[in-house]
Amino acid sequence: MAMESHIAELQKKHGEIERALEDAMAHPSVGDLEIADMKRRKLALKDEIERLKTGVTHH
């Protein structure tokens, strides 16, 4: 059960970054480096979620 709650927390963070990224892209005052960093963090979370889900289904 702990793994599922960890995955849920990562999914929540992923959604928060996705919303923040959408907001940032709508405002030209946000720099390209900041947007790129947000995209990297979002992708890293997605990769971690998928890795954990795969590990959960194979154990």
N, C-alpha and C positions, 0 to 999 in steps of 0.2 A: 504493500500500500504506500509506503514511503516514496518509492520510485515514481508512482503515479502522481503524487502531490508535488514532487520535484519537477516533473515534466509539466504539470499544470502551471507551476510558478514560472517556469521558463517560457511557456506559451503566453502567459500574461505579460512578461517583460517584452517578449517579441512584439506583441500587439501594441504596447506602450511606445516602443521605438518606432513601429510602423506609423502610428498616429503623429508622433513628433516629427518624423521624417516628412510626412505629407504636409504638415504645418510649415516646416522649414523650407520645403521646396516652393511653397506658395508665397514666401517672403524673400524678395531679392536681397535683403540685408544679411541673410545667412550665407556664410562663405562656402565655397565648393569643398574645402577641406573638412569642414564640419559635417556637411552632407555625406561626403565619402566615408567619414568615420562612423556615422550613424548606419550607413548601409553595411559596412563591415561588421559592426556589432550585431545588426539584425541577421545577417547571414551566418555569423558564428553561432548565434542562438538557435537558428533553424537547424544548422548542422548538428549541434549538441542534442536538440530535441529528437531528430531523426536517429541519431546514434543510440540514444537511450531507449527509444521506442523499439528499435531493432534488437537491442540487447534484452529488453523485457520480453519480447515475443519469442526469443530463442532460448530462454532459460526455463 
